[in-house]
């Protein structure tokens, strides 16, 4: 059960992305500012491991800020969706007792549906100042911005128009909604192990990179002839493994988000964790 979350409007989300991007760019500039790195042939990529770490910190900050914001926003919307069935049941009970749909909706707004309650207050508030009930419900769907909420808004508008058939419509949708929720819960349980699989895959990559660099490439260059040293630059291979790890961390995080929640960017917080693991391994074992 999701127990935390925060609503982000489009403007707030744009501000979060702006702050995250600006922070990352500022960190990316540091190696150039302190002359740790400047692109030069033949490799052009950073060979200084300190510069690599700084660049990775910038990517980590970007992933962490965006990932946390997207995760909070997704959880808030999920908490709203999880309370829809309770709202529909209460509407059915109130309308069976003889209450028309608009008063029943106002009565439901007084009850506790978690974050959905505040959204119902907005709908009722607009109704009280003269906004058409259907427009108020449509605005609710536009604010929450999920496919399920769009369907629910369409349902409530149809219920408002249906008169005597309203209860039958609500009961039919409640049965369908309960089936969908059961399916989503089962799918979430079945897909949760894939998060561990992604982490294990990343740890295996770190282990392989560590063994190749420390047990194979480093001994090969120690005491090697000038010819071998000219062919094998240990810092180049360290950098290659490092940036491959960065790409794998980002890809794995996005995959976790897509597999477990259907939204890739919600997995960026996992990318941030993997990037921290990468930095720790390189800083402690491979510098």
N, C-alpha and C positions, 0 to 999 in steps of 0.2 A: 504494500500500500504506500503510495506517495504521500509524504507528510510535509513537504516543504515546496516552496516555489514563489515566484514573483512575476507580476505582470510587467511586460515591457511593451510600450507603444512603438510604432514604427520610428518615431522621432527619437525615443530613448535608445532603441536598438542601434540606430544610425550613429548616435553619440557614442555608444559603447564601442562600436567598430572604429570610429574616428580616433578615440582615445587609445585603443589597442594598437592601431596602425601607427599613430604618432609616437607612442612609446617604443614600438619595435624599431622604427626608423631612427630614433634618437640613439638607441643601443647599437644599431648597425653602424652608425657613424663613428662610434668610439674607436674602433681599431684604426680607422683612417686618421682620426684626430691625434692619437698617440703614436702613430706611425708603426703600428704592429703589422699592417698589411697595406700593400699597394699592388694592383695587378701587374704582373710582369711575366714575360715568356721564360721557360717554355710551357709552364703549367697554367698560369693565370689564377688558379684557385689558391686560397690561403694555405701555406705550408706551416705557418706558425700556429701551434696548437692552442696558444692563448687566444689568438684571433678567432679560431674556430669555436672555442668555448663561448666567446662574447657573442658571435653571430647566433649560436644556438640558444643562448639566453634570450636574445631578442625574439627568436621564433617561439620559444617557450612562453614568454610573456604574452605574445599575441594569441597563442593557442589557449592559454589559461584564462585570459580575460574574456575572450569570445566564447570559449567553451563553458565557463561558469554562467555567463549571461544567458546563453542559449539553453543550457540545462535548466536554469531557474524558470525561464519562460515556458519551456516545454512542460515542466512539472506543474506549473500553475494551470496551464490549459488542460493537462491531464486530470488534475484534481477537479476542475470544473466539469469535465466530461463524466467523471465517476459519480457525480451527484445528480446527473440528469434523470436517472431511473427513479431516485427518491422524489424528485420534483414531479415527475409524471404520475407516480402513485398517489401523491398528495392531491394533485389536480383531479384525478379520477375520483378520489374519496369525497372531495369538496363538491364536485359537480354532481355526484350521485346524491348528495344531501340536498340538492336543489339550487346550488349557487351557480350563477352564470359564469362564463369563462373569465371576463375581466376582473370581477370581484374575487374569484378564486385565485387568480394570479397575484392580486394585491395581498391576499391572505398568505399565500406561499412566501411572499417577499419578507414576511415577518418571522419566518422560520429559519433554522440554521442549516444551510447547505454548503458550509465552508465558503470558499471564494465565490461560488455561484450566487450566494445571497447578496453580495454587494452589487453584482451585475443586475440582479432582479430589482434592487433598489433603484438603479439607474432607469430601468424600463418603467417602473411604476412612477418615478419622479417625472419622467417625460409625459406619461399619460396624464398626470395631475395638472400639468401646465398646458394641456391641450393638444399635445402631439398625438397623432393617430396611433392606435395601439399596434397596428401592423408595421408602421414605420419604426416604432420603438423597438419592436422585436427584430426587425431587419437590422437596425443599428447594433443590437446585441451580437448578432452573427458577424457583422463587419468588425466589431471590436475584438471578439475572441479569435476569429480567423482560423477556424478548423473545419474540415469537411463535415465532421459529425455535427458541429453546432449549426452549420448552414442547413443541414437536414432537419434538425430540431426546430430551427426558426421557421422553416417552411411548414413543418408539422403544426406548430402553434398557430400560425396564420390561418392554416386550413381549418383547424379546430375552431377558431374564432368565427369563421364563416359557416360552419357546418350545422350549428344549432343542435337538433336532437341527436344527430349522428356523432357528435363530438366525443362522447365517452367511448363509443365503439372504435373510433379512429385512434384514440389514446391507448386503449387496451391492445389493439393490434400492433401498434408501434412498440409498446412496452415489451411485448413478447419477443419481437424481433431484436430490440435493443438488448434484452437480457441474453439472448443467444450470442450476439456480437461481443458483448462484454466477457462472456465465458470463453469464447474463442480467443479474444485478445489476452486474457489472463493465462490461458494454456500456452499460447504462442510465446508469451514473455518468459514463462517458466522453461520452455524447451530451448529457447535461444540464449538464455543467460549463460550457459557454459561456454559459449563462443567467445565471451569476453576473456575468460581464463585462457582459452586457446590462443588468442591474439597475444596476450602477455607472455605466454610460454614461448611462442614463436619468436618474439622480440628478444627474450632472454637468451634463447639458443643462438640468435644472430650475434648478440654481444659476446657470448662465450666463444663462438667460432672466430670472430674478429680478434678477440684477445689472444687466442691461441696462435692464429696466423701471424700476428704482429710480433708477439713476444717470443714464441717458440720457433718460428720459422724465419721471418724476414729480419728480425734484429740480429740473431746469430749469423745470418748469411752476410750481413754488412759489417759485422764486427771483425776487424782484421782483414777485410777483403782488399783486393787489389784496386788500384785506381780505376781500372776498366770496369770492374763490377760495381764500384761506387757510382760510376757515371751512369750505369744502367739502372741501378736500384737506389732510389732516394726514399729512405724509410719514412720521412715526413710526408712525402707525396702519398704513399700507400696508407699511412695513418689518416690523412685527410680524406682519401677516397672512402675508406671504411666508415669514417665519421659521418660524412654527408650521406652515404647510403643508409646509415642508421637513422639520420634525421628524416629522410624520405620514408623509410619504413615506419617510423613512429607516427608520422602524420597520416600515412595511408592506413595503418592499423587502427588509429583512433577514429578516422572517418568511417572505416568499415564497421567498427563496433557500434557507432551511432546509427548507421544505416540498418544493420542487422537487428539490433535490439529495440530501436525506437522508430525506425523508418525515416529519421532525419539525420543526415551525416554530421552536421556541425555540432550536434549535441555530444558527439564522441571526442571533440577536441580536448576536453579535460583529460581524457585518457592519453591523448597525444602528449599533453604537457607532462604527465607522470612519466611516460616513456622517455621523453627528452631529458627529464631530470635524471633518470637512471643512466642514460647515455653519458651525460656530463659527469656524473659521479664515477662511472667506470673509467672514462678517459682521464679525469683529473687524478684519481687515486692510483690507477694501475698502468696507464699508458702514456703519461706525459714524458 
